[in-house]
Amino acid sequence: MGAAPSTPRNGDSGPQETAEYLIGALVGEKSIPLGSDFWQKLLKLPPDVLWPAERIKEACELFAQNNGSTRHLSKILIHLAWCLQESATSSGVSTSLTLKTLNALYISSVFLKHLIESTNNDNVQGFYLSLDETESVPDHLTREQTIENLVMQSVLSFIGSVDVCSKTYFLHLELLNFMLTTMSTQLLSSPTPRPKDVNPFLDAAMAQDTSLVSSVIRKLLENYLLRPNTFLSGVSHSSFSDDMLPGVLQRVGFAAANILLLPFNYLASPKLEGSRSPFTERSLLVLLVFIHYRKSILNEEAISEKSDDFGISDSHSKERTHLCGNPYREAFNNIRDVEFDPVIDVEGNACHGPLVKLSFASLFDTLGMCLTDEAAVLLLYSLLQGNSAFLEYVFVRTDLDTLLLPILETLYNASKKSPNHIYMLLIILLILSQDSSFNASMHKLMLPTIPWYQERRLHQTSLGSLLVIILIRTVKYNLSKLRDVYLHTNCLATLANIAPHCHRLSAYASERLVSLFDMLSKKYNKLAEQRDKKTDIDRVNSVGEDSLVEDVSTEFYIYTDFLRIVLEIINEILTYALPRNPEVIYAILHRQEVFQPFKNHPRFNELLENIYTVLDFFNSRMDAQRVDGEWSVDEVLKIIIINCRSWRGEGMKMFTQLRFTYEQESQSEEFFVPYIWQLVLRCGFSFDPNAIILFPANISVENQDTNTNAQEAHNQEINDMKARGIFLDP
């Protein structure tokens, strides 16, 4: 393909030649009027035309070169909007109309994606999303309405109003792909939203009517709840073809690699063999992009004070800007269970505006099956964090294992998961552990067996005991591999919330709890020795040595706090739940020597007073029993259980109950937006890594499912979580 469009040969023209001429004209220098019949011919191209990748790239470069004068991107987008409007209002979606709409989607996606990749966020005007002033505009299209608003309104209206069936499945899927393409301008921005960031299609989506926003949220979630291949099983060539056209199924299978270089080659994707389909996956990703988007704008006073230079300085930008509300987030947080009257929310407040009604039971069960997927974890987190009605629903469910077991199994396999995946699961557990009924209920739910736990056989273990075991195991894994302070903190915070509600903690869980103290105490003692050695060095030190001393001291004080939290966890079990936990008492008696070095330590002695009160009580009862030979475990437990009945807690010092809550930081989008787009890229969406500004490109595509570079991946991914969006309020 050259700079000038080629022309068809005389006589009959095959599909290849027709495509040559039409695509050549589209990318050429001559501006083709919006009302020309050229556009109808272009959109009726047959689906079996094959083009090599290098010619597609050449076509994209020519298109970008000439689009400023031809405005062909705007024109193809307008025709796409018209096709969608016609499809949404017609009684049935015809094959020819479906083909035209798919062609409009393919063509606009490919060229728009190239334009996004080859521009920068400060120059999105290079898209030329407007018609030339000399262009005649049809009566039903006003110049006041922007192209991006017209397109997004048409796309969202179709998604929100047209049901997914075998005849519309691929059209819905391609609309989701198109949505991700239009919103990929976020990849050109920094993680911190700035007023100068330009996301025209996302901003247009945010400007839609609240009723349309609510219908889109509902449909995207309903899409996610669909079982995989629900519609593919009923799709055949006859469903998509007539006498004149090849099947659309054939087009969908080959178009990505051939005629228009789609960003998604989904029928060739191995993910079709997984638990979720591309359709459900894309629906969830679009939803996550919507609800976590925030637009930054200048405050009015900042605008009035703005000088004649090119803008305010970065050092003051956050103080002089504010983030706009997100209607999709508001609608998402306002979802109510279809089984209940949603007029009044869970806090007794009247609900205003359109409500999204959905089956919480289906949502709960679907999430329980999909939590090995990071996007599903983000959905669950977003629901628990923002939607009080769904959070309350989770707390009243009696089958907590539906959610907790897949979470715990994923944490068990932490070495094979990305650090962000693990971290979000721990945040979810922390949110859930803030509810006392949740903490009490999970200790009453017994699990006959846990087949995926390999270290030992766990039979008739409570869900609460399993949670304690896995959290302690995660701390130990983190200590040896990732060494992240915030991961430690979240595990211990959840354990602290659970502690007063422990009921018949298993022998293994109890032993693990005491061994956790032993492990942290060894780390603490090692750091104490290092600190003492460093402080004994001659005061005339180099800057590097001073820095090393400071680092050791910081880590030492961090582990001091960790030890205190573990002691407080043990204290809370002994103070509030001792009679119900004989195995905890046995574990403390069996390993009482690990507490001895800290008995008179000024930082820990007050917390050890209660532990030694319990030890003295039960040691004296043991000494009162005369037996020949060694004590058996059963004999010791029998004495403990008998004496638990006479325990009155005399001499125990009451401490304020340790409670940890999770709060999402006000600028959490600085973490979540890059994270979501990393997931988008992992699902098959291709984007030039050299153009990505949102996050380091070297972590954009690789899905860290192995332990090979766990430390590097952890350093790159988790630092953003530590700095933004996640903190504890004890």
C-alpha positions in Angstrom: 0.0 0.0 0.0 1.4 3.3 -1.0 0.7 6.9 -0.1 -2.1 7.1 -2.7 -4.9 4.7 -2.7 -4.8 2.0 -5.3 -7.7 1.5 -7.7 -9.5 -1.7 -8.6 -8.8 -3.4 -11.8 -11.2 -3.4 -14.7 -13.7 -6.2 -14.7 -14.7 -8.2 -11.7 -12.9 -7.3 -8.5 -12.2 -9.8 -5.9 -12.5 -9.1 -2.1 -8.7 -8.5 -1.9 -8.8 -5.8 -4.6 -11.9 -4.1 -3.1 -10.2 -4.0 0.3 -7.1 -2.6 -1.3 -9.0 0.3 -2.8 -11.3 1.1 0.2 -8.6 0.9 2.9 -6.2 2.8 0.6 -8.8 5.6 0.2 -9.4 5.6 4.0 -5.7 6.2 4.8 -5.0 8.4 1.8 -4.8 12.2 1.5 -8.2 12.9 0.0 -11.0 13.7 2.4 -14.1 11.7 1.8 -17.4 13.4 2.8 -19.3 11.9 5.7 -22.3 11.3 3.5 -20.4 9.5 0.7 -21.5 6.0 -0.2 -17.8 5.1 0.3 -18.4 4.5 4.0 -21.1 2.0 3.3 -18.9 0.1 0.9 -16.0 0.1 3.5 -18.2 -1.2 6.2 -19.5 -4.0 4.0 -16.1 -5.5 3.4 -16.2 -9.3 3.6 -14.5 -10.9 6.5 -12.2 -13.2 4.7 -9.6 -10.7 3.4 -6.1 -11.4 4.6 -3.4 -8.7 5.0 0.1 -9.1 6.4 1.1 -7.2 9.6 3.7 -5.0 7.8 1.0 -3.6 5.4 -1.3 -2.9 8.3 1.5 -1.0 10.1 2.1 1.0 6.9 -1.6 1.8 6.6 -1.7 3.0 10.2 1.2 5.3 9.6 -0.4 6.8 6.5 -3.7 7.2 8.4 -2.0 9.1 11.2 -0.2 11.3 8.7 -3.4 12.3 6.8 -6.0 12.2 9.5 -5.5 15.8 10.5 -6.7 17.0 7.1 -9.2 14.1 6.2 -10.7 13.7 9.7 -11.4 10.1 8.7 -11.2 8.9 12.4 -14.1 11.1 13.3 -16.1 10.0 10.3 -15.6 6.3 10.9 -16.5 6.8 14.6 -19.7 8.7 13.6 -20.7 5.8 11.3 -19.9 3.4 14.2 -22.3 5.4 16.4 -25.0 5.3 13.8 -24.6 1.5 13.3 -24.9 1.0 17.1 -28.0 3.3 17.3 -29.7 1.4 14.5 -28.8 -1.9 16.1 -30.1 -0.8 19.5 -33.4 0.4 18.1 -34.1 -2.4 15.6 -36.3 -5.3 16.6 -33.6 -7.8 15.6 -30.0 -7.4 14.8 -29.5 -8.4 11.1 -26.5 -10.1 9.8 -25.6 -7.2 7.4 -26.0 -4.6 10.2 -23.9 -6.7 12.6 -21.1 -7.0 9.9 -21.1 -3.3 9.3 -20.9 -2.6 13.0 -18.1 -5.1 13.5 -16.2 -3.6 10.6 -16.6 -0.1 12.1 -15.3 -1.4 15.4 -12.3 -3.2 13.9 -11.3 -0.3 11.7 -11.7 2.4 14.3 -10.0 0.3 17.0 -6.9 -0.4 14.9 -6.3 3.2 13.8 -7.3 4.8 17.1 -5.0 2.4 19.0 -2.1 3.4 16.7 -2.8 7.0 17.2 -2.9 6.6 21.0 0.4 4.7 21.0 2.2 7.2 18.8 1.1 10.3 20.6 1.5 11.6 24.2 -1.1 12.6 26.7 -0.4 16.3 26.3 -1.2 16.1 22.6 -4.4 14.0 22.3 -5.7 16.8 20.1 -3.8 14.9 17.4 -6.8 12.6 17.2 -8.7 15.4 15.5 -12.0 14.3 17.1 -14.1 16.8 15.2 -15.3 17.5 11.6 -13.8 20.1 9.4 -15.9 23.3 9.3 -16.5 22.9 5.6 -18.0 19.4 6.2 -21.8 19.2 5.7 -23.4 17.8 8.8 -26.6 15.7 8.7 -29.6 17.1 10.5 -29.6 14.6 13.3 -25.9 15.3 14.1 -25.2 18.7 15.8 -21.8 20.3 15.9 -22.3 21.0 19.6 -22.1 17.3 20.5 -18.5 16.1 20.5 -17.5 13.0 18.6 -16.3 11.2 21.7 -19.6 11.9 23.5 -21.6 10.6 20.6 -19.6 7.4 20.4 -19.5 6.7 24.1 -23.2 7.4 24.4 -24.0 5.0 21.5 -21.6 2.3 22.8 -22.9 2.5 26.4 -26.5 2.6 25.3 -26.0 -0.6 23.3 -24.3 -2.3 26.2 -26.9 -1.2 28.7 -30.0 -1.9 26.6 -29.3 -4.8 24.2 -29.3 -8.3 25.8 -26.5 -10.6 25.1 -27.5 -13.6 23.0 -25.9 -15.9 20.4 -26.5 -13.3 17.7 -25.1 -10.4 19.6 -22.4 -12.1 21.6 -19.4 -11.2 19.4 -20.7 -7.7 18.9 -20.9 -7.2 22.7 -17.4 -8.7 23.0 -15.9 -6.4 20.4 -17.6 -3.4 22.0 -15.8 -4.3 25.3 -12.5 -4.6 23.3 -13.2 -1.2 21.7 -13.9 0.3 25.1 -10.5 -0.8 26.4 -8.9 0.6 23.3 -10.5 4.0 23.7 -9.7 4.2 27.5 -6.0 3.1 27.0 -5.1 6.8 26.9 -4.6 6.3 30.7 -1.5 4.4 29.8 0.0 7.7 28.6 -0.5 9.4 32.0 1.4 9.3 35.3 -0.1 7.4 38.2 -1.1 10.7 39.9 -4.0 12.3 38.1 -3.2 15.8 36.7 -5.4 18.5 35.2 -3.5 18.3 31.9 -4.2 14.6 31.5 -6.5 14.1 28.5 -8.7 11.0 28.4 -11.5 12.1 26.0 -13.5 8.9 25.8 -13.3 8.1 29.5 -14.3 11.7 30.3 -17.2 11.4 27.8 -18.3 8.2 29.6 -18.3 10.0 32.9 -20.5 12.7 31.5 -23.4 10.3 30.6 -26.8 10.4 32.3 -27.0 8.6 35.7 -29.7 6.2 34.4 -27.4 5.1 31.6 -24.5 4.7 34.0 -26.6 2.5 36.2 -27.7 0.3 33.4 -24.1 -0.1 32.2 -22.9 -1.1 35.7 -25.7 -3.6 36.0 -25.0 -5.1 32.5 -21.3 -5.4 33.1 -21.8 -7.2 36.3 -24.5 -9.5 34.7 -22.0 -10.2 32.0 -19.4 -11.2 34.6 -21.9 -13.6 36.2 -22.5 -15.5 32.9 -21.0 -18.9 32.7 -18.2 -19.3 30.2 -19.2 -20.3 26.7 -22.9 -19.7 27.4 -23.4 -18.3 24.0 -20.5 -19.8 22.1 -22.1 -23.2 22.5 -25.1 -22.0 20.5 -23.1 -20.2 17.8 -22.8 -21.7 14.3 -21.9 -20.3 10.9 -25.6 -20.3 10.0 -26.3 -18.0 13.0 -24.0 -15.3 11.5 -24.2 -15.7 7.8 -26.6 -15.4 4.9 -26.3 -16.3 1.2 -24.1 -13.3 0.4 -21.7 -13.1 3.3 -19.2 -15.5 5.0 -19.8 -16.3 8.6 -18.9 -13.7 11.2 -17.5 -16.5 13.3 -14.9 -17.0 10.6 -14.1 -13.3 10.7 -13.7 -13.2 14.4 -11.3 -16.1 14.3 -8.9 -14.6 11.8 -9.3 -10.8 11.7 -7.0 -10.2 14.6 -4.0 -11.8 12.8 -4.9 -10.6 9.4 -7.0 -7.8 8.0 -7.1 -5.3 10.8 -4.7 -6.3 13.5 -7.1 -6.5 16.4 -5.7 -6.0 19.8 -7.4 -9.2 20.9 -7.1 -12.5 19.2 -9.6 -14.0 21.6 -10.7 -17.2 19.8 -7.1 -18.3 19.7 -6.6 -17.4 23.4 -5.9 -20.3 25.8 -8.1 -18.6 28.4 -11.2 -20.0 26.7 -10.2 -23.2 28.3 -10.2 -21.7 31.7 -12.9 -21.1 34.2 -13.8 -17.7 32.7 -14.5 -16.6 29.1 -13.0 -13.6 27.4 -16.4 -12.0 27.5 -16.7 -12.1 31.3 -13.0 -11.1 31.6 -13.4 -8.0 29.4 -16.6 -7.0 31.2 -14.9 -7.1 34.5 -11.9 -5.1 33.3 -14.0 -2.4 31.7 -16.0 -2.2 35.0 -12.8 -1.9 37.0 -11.4 0.9 34.7 -14.7 2.8 35.1 -15.1 2.6 38.9 -11.5 3.5 39.7 -11.1 6.4 37.3 -10.8 9.9 38.8 -10.4 13.1 36.8 -8.2 15.9 38.3 -9.2 19.5 37.7 -7.9 22.9 38.8 -9.6 24.7 41.7 -11.2 28.0 40.7 -8.8 30.0 42.8 -5.9 28.1 41.2 -7.2 29.1 37.7 -7.6 32.7 38.7 -4.1 32.8 40.1 -2.5 30.9 37.3 0.2 33.0 35.6 1.0 33.4 32.0 3.4 30.4 32.1 2.3 27.0 31.0 0.8 25.9 34.3 1.2 25.5 38.1 4.2 23.7 39.4 4.1 20.0 40.4 5.0 20.8 44.0 1.8 22.7 44.5 -0.4 20.8 42.0 -2.1 18.5 44.5 -3.0 21.4 46.8 -4.6 23.4 44.0 -6.5 20.6 42.3 -9.4 18.4 43.3 -10.7 15.1 42.0 -14.1 15.0 40.3 -16.8 12.5 41.5 -17.2 9.3 39.5 -20.8 8.4 38.7 -19.8 4.7 38.0 -18.3 4.4 41.4 -21.4 5.9 43.0 -23.7 3.5 41.1 -21.4 0.6 42.0 -21.5 1.5 45.6 -25.3 1.8 45.4 -25.9 -1.7 44.1 -28.6 -3.5 46.2 -29.6 -7.1 46.4 -32.5 -7.9 44.1 -34.1 -10.0 46.9 -34.6 -7.0 49.2 -36.3 -3.6 49.1 -33.6 -1.1 48.2 -35.5 2.1 49.0 -33.6 2.3 52.4 -30.0 1.5 52.6 -28.4 -0.6 55.4 -27.7 2.5 57.5 -31.3 3.6 57.3 -30.8 6.4 54.8 -33.1 6.9 51.8 -31.4 6.0 48.5 -31.4 8.6 45.8 -31.0 8.3 42.1 -31.3 5.1 39.9 -30.5 1.9 41.8 -28.6 -1.1 40.4 -30.4 -4.3 41.6 -28.4 -7.5 41.3 -28.4 -11.0 42.9 -25.9 -10.9 45.7 -26.2 -14.6 46.0 -25.0 -15.1 42.4 -22.3 -12.5 42.9 -21.1 -14.1 46.1 -21.0 -17.6 44.6 -19.3 -16.5 41.4 -16.6 -14.6 43.2 -16.0 -17.7 45.4 -15.1 -19.6 42.2 -12.9 -17.0 40.7 -10.6 -15.6 43.4 -7.5 -17.1 41.8 -8.0 -14.3 39.2 -6.6 -11.0 40.3 -9.3 -9.0 38.6 -11.9 -10.9 40.6 -10.0 -10.1 43.8 -10.1 -6.4 42.9 -13.9 -6.7 42.3 -14.4 -8.3 45.7 -12.2 -5.7 47.4 -14.1 -2.9 45.6 -17.5 -4.3 46.8 -16.4 -4.8 50.4 -14.7 -1.4 50.6 -17.4 0.7 48.9 -20.7 -1.2 49.0 -22.0 -1.4 52.6 -25.0 -3.5 51.5 -22.8 -6.2 50.0 -20.5 -6.2 53.0 -23.5 -6.8 55.3 -24.7 -9.6 53.0 -21.3 -11.3 53.3 -21.5 -11.1 57.1 -24.9 -12.9 57.2 -23.9 -15.7 54.9 -23.4 -19.0 56.8 -21.2 -20.5 54.2 -18.1 -18.3 54.7 -15.9 -21.1 53.3 -17.2 -20.2 49.8 -15.1 -17.0 49.9 -12.5 -17.9 52.6 -11.3 -21.2 51.3 -10.1 -20.0 47.8 -8.5 -17.0 49.5 -6.6 -19.2 51.9 -5.6 -21.6 49.2 -4.2 -18.7 47.1 -2.3 -17.4 50.2 -1.0 -21.0 50.7 0.4 -20.8 47.2 1.8 -17.3 47.7 5.1 -18.1 46.0 3.3 -18.7 42.7 1.2 -15.5 42.8 2.0 -11.8 42.3 2.7 -9.7 45.4 -0.2 -7.4 44.6 -2.5 -10.5 44.5 -1.4 -11.6 47.9 -1.6 -8.1 49.3 -5.2 -7.5 48.2 -6.3 -10.8 49.6 -4.8 -9.8 53.0 -6.6 -6.5 52.8 -9.9 -8.4 52.2 -9.3 -10.6 55.2 -8.5 -7.5 57.3 -11.8 -5.8 56.2 -13.8 -9.0 57.1 -12.1 -9.4 60.4 -13.4 -6.0 61.6 -16.8 -7.7 62.2 -17.1 -9.6 65.4 -19.9 -11.9 64.0 -17.7 -12.9 61.2 -14.8 -13.7 63.6 -17.1 -15.8 65.7 -18.9 -17.6 62.9 -15.8 -18.9 61.1 -14.6 -20.7 64.3 -17.9 -22.7 64.3 -17.6 -23.8 60.7 -15.8 -27.2 60.6 -13.9 -28.5 57.6 -13.7 -32.3 57.3 -10.4 -32.0 55.3 -8.2 -29.5 53.5 -6.7 -31.5 50.6 -4.5 -28.7 49.3 -2.6 -28.3 52.6 0.4 -30.5 52.1 2.6 -30.0 55.3 0.3 -32.2 57.4 -3.1 -33.7 57.3 -5.8 -31.4 58.7 -9.0 -33.2 59.7 -12.0 -31.6 61.3 -10.3 -28.2 61.5 -12.4 -25.1 62.0 -12.3 -22.4 59.3 -11.0 -20.0 62.0 -8.1 -22.3 62.8 -7.2 -22.7 59.2 -7.2 -18.9 58.8 -4.7 -18.6 61.7 -2.5 -21.3 60.3 -2.4 -19.7 56.8 -1.8 -16.1 58.1 1.1 -17.3 60.2 2.5 -19.3 57.3 2.2 -16.1 55.1 4.2 -14.2 57.7 6.9 -16.8 57.7 7.0 -16.9 53.9 7.3 -13.1 53.8 10.0 -13.1 56.4 12.2 -15.5 54.3 11.3 -14.3 50.8 9.7 -10.9 50.4 10.5 -9.2 53.7 7.8 -6.6 53.4 6.8 -4.8 56.6 3.3 -4.0 55.4 2.5 -7.6 54.6 3.6 -8.5 58.1 1.4 -5.7 59.6 -1.7 -6.8 57.7 -1.3 -10.5 58.7 -0.8 -9.6 62.4 -3.6 -7.0 62.3 -6.1 -9.6 61.1 -4.9 -12.1 63.7 -5.3 -9.4 66.4 -8.9 -8.8 65.3 -9.7 -12.5 65.4 -8.0 -13.3 68.7 -10.8 -12.4 71.2 -13.2 -14.6 69.3 -11.1 -17.7 69.0 -13.1 -20.8 69.8 -11.4 -24.2 70.2 -8.3 -23.2 68.2 -6.7 -26.4 66.9 -3.5 -27.9 68.3 -1.7 -27.1 65.1 -2.9 -23.5 65.0 -2.0 -23.0 68.6 1.5 -24.4 68.2 2.0 -22.2 65.1 1.0 -19.1 67.1 3.7 -19.8 69.7 6.3 -20.7 67.1 5.5 -17.3 65.4 6.5 -15.6 68.6 9.6 -17.7 68.7 10.5 -16.9 65.1 10.0 -13.1 65.5 11.9 -13.1 68.8 15.0 -14.7 67.1 14.8 -12.0 64.4 14.4 -9.4 67.1 17.5 -10.7 69.0 19.6 -10.8 65.9 18.7 -7.2 65.1 19.4 -6.1 68.6 22.9 -7.6 68.4 23.5 -5.9 65.0 22.3 -2.5 66.4 24.5 -2.8 69.5 27.6 -3.6 67.3 26.9 -0.7 65.0 26.4 1.8 67.9 29.8 0.6 69.4 31.6 1.8 66.2 33.7 4.9 66.5 31.5 7.9 66.2 33.6 9.2 63.3 31.8 7.2 60.7 31.2 7.6 57.0 27.8 8.6 55.7 27.2 5.1 54.4 27.9 3.6 57.9 25.6 6.1 59.6 22.9 5.1 57.1 23.5 1.4 57.9 23.1 2.0 61.6 19.9 3.9 61.0 18.5 1.1 58.8 19.2 -1.5 61.4 17.7 0.6 64.1 14.5 1.2 62.1 14.1 -2.5 61.4 14.8 -3.3 65.1 11.9 -1.0 66.2 9.6 -2.5 63.6 10.2 -6.0 65.0 9.8 -4.7 68.5 6.3 -3.7 67.5 5.7 -7.0 65.8 6.6 -8.9 69.0 4.3 -6.7 71.0 1.4 -7.4 68.6 2.0 -11.1 68.9 2.1 -10.9 72.7 -1.1 -8.9 72.6 -2.8 -11.5 70.4 -1.9 -14.2 72.9 -3.0 -12.0 75.7 -6.4 -11.4 74.1 -7.0 -15.2 73.6 -6.1 -15.8 77.3 -8.1 -12.8 78.6 -11.3 -13.2 76.6 -11.4 -16.8 75.4 -9.2 -19.0 77.7 -11.8 -21.6 78.7 -12.6 -22.2 75.0 -9.0 -22.7 74.0 -7.3 -25.5 75.9 -4.9 -26.2 73.0 -3.5 -22.6 73.2 -2.8 -23.2 76.9 -1.1 -26.5 76.1 1.1 -24.8 73.4 2.2 -22.1 75.9 3.0 -24.6 78.6 4.9 -26.8 76.1 7.0 -23.9 74.8 7.1 -21.7 77.9 10.9 -21.3 77.7 10.6 -19.0 74.6 8.9 -16.3 76.8 11.6 -16.4 79.5 14.2 -14.0 77.9 11.5 -11.3 77.7 10.0 -11.7 81.1 11.9 -8.7 82.5 12.3 -6.8 79.3 11.0 -3.2 79.7 9.2 -3.3 76.4 7.4 -6.6 77.0 7.2 -7.3 80.7 3.7 -5.9 81.1 2.4 -8.1 78.3 4.1 -11.2 79.7 2.5 -10.7 83.2 -0.8 -12.3 82.0 1.0 -15.1 80.2 2.9 -16.0 83.4 -0.2 -15.7 85.5 -1.7 -18.4 83.2 1.5 -20.4 83.3 1.7 -20.3 87.1 -1.9 -21.3 87.4 -1.7 -24.4 85.2 1.8 -25.3 86.3 0.7 -25.5 89.9 -2.3 -27.7 88.9 0.1 -29.9 87.0 2.5 -30.1 89.9 -0.4 -31.1 92.2 -1.0 -34.2 90.1 1.5 -37.0 90.8 2.1 -39.3 87.9 4.8 -41.9 87.2 6.9 -41.4 84.2 6.4 -38.8 81.4 3.2 -36.9 80.9 1.3 -37.9 77.7 -0.3 -35.2 75.6 -3.8 -36.5 76.4 -3.1 -36.5 80.1 -1.9 -32.9 80.0 -4.9 -31.8 78.0 -7.2 -33.5 80.3 -5.9 -31.6 83.3 -6.0 -28.3 81.3 -9.6 -28.9 80.3 -10.6 -29.7 83.9 -8.9 -26.7 85.3 -10.3 -24.4 82.6 -13.7 -24.8 84.3 -12.3 -23.3 87.5 -10.4 -20.5 85.8 -11.7 -17.1 87.0 -9.1 -14.8 85.5 -7.9 -13.6 88.9 -4.7 -11.5 88.7 -5.2 -10.9 84.9 -4.5 -7.4 83.8 -7.1 -6.0 81.4 -5.7 -4.2 78.3 -7.6 -2.2 75.8 -8.7 -4.6 73.1 -6.4 -4.3 70.1 -8.5 -3.4 67.0 -7.2 -2.7 63.5 -9.3 -1.2 60.8 -8.5 -0.7 57.1 -9.0 2.7 55.5 -8.5 3.4 51.8 -6.5 6.5 51.2 -8.2 9.4 49.3 -5.8 9.1 46.4 -5.9 5.3 46.1 -6.3 5.5 42.3 -2.6 6.1 42.2 -2.2 2.4 43.0 -5.4 0.9 41.5 -5.3 2.5 38.0 -1.8 1.2 37.2 -2.6 -2.2 38.7 -5.8 -2.6 36.6 -4.1 -1.6 33.4 -1.3 -4.2 34.1 -4.1 -6.8 34.3 -5.6 -5.5 31.0 -2.2 -6.0 29.3 -1.9 -9.5 30.8 -5.2 -10.5 29.4 -4.1 -10.0 25.8 -4.4 -6.3 25.1 -1.3 -5.3 23.2 0.3 -1.8 23.6 3.6 -0.4 22.7 5.6 -0.7 25.9 7.8 2.3 24.9 4.7 4.5 25.1 3.6 3.5 28.6 4.0 6.1 31.3 1.5 4.8 33.8 4.0 2.2 35.2 7.4 0.7 34.4 6.8 -1.2 31.1 8.9 -4.2 32.2 6.2 -5.2 34.6 3.3 -4.6 32.3 3.0 -7.9 30.4 4.7 -10.6 32.5 2.3 -12.3 34.8 4.5 -13.4 37.8 3.2 -16.9 38.3 6.6 -18.2 39.5 9.0 -17.5 42.2 11.9 -16.8 39.8 12.1 -13.0 40.3 9.8 -12.7 43.3 12.0 -10.2 45.1 12.3 -7.9 42.1 8.6 -8.1 41.3 7.8 -7.4 44.9 10.0 -4.3 45.0 8.4 -2.9 41.8 4.8 -3.6 42.6 4.3 -3.4 46.4 6.1 -0.1 46.9 3.2 1.8 45.4 0.8 0.0 47.7 2.8 1.0 50.7 2.9 4.6 49.7 -0.6 5.0 48.5 -4.0 3.6 49.2 -3.3 1.2 52.1 -2.8 1.9 55.7 -4.0 0.7 59.1 -5.6 2.6 61.9 -5.2 0.7 65.1 
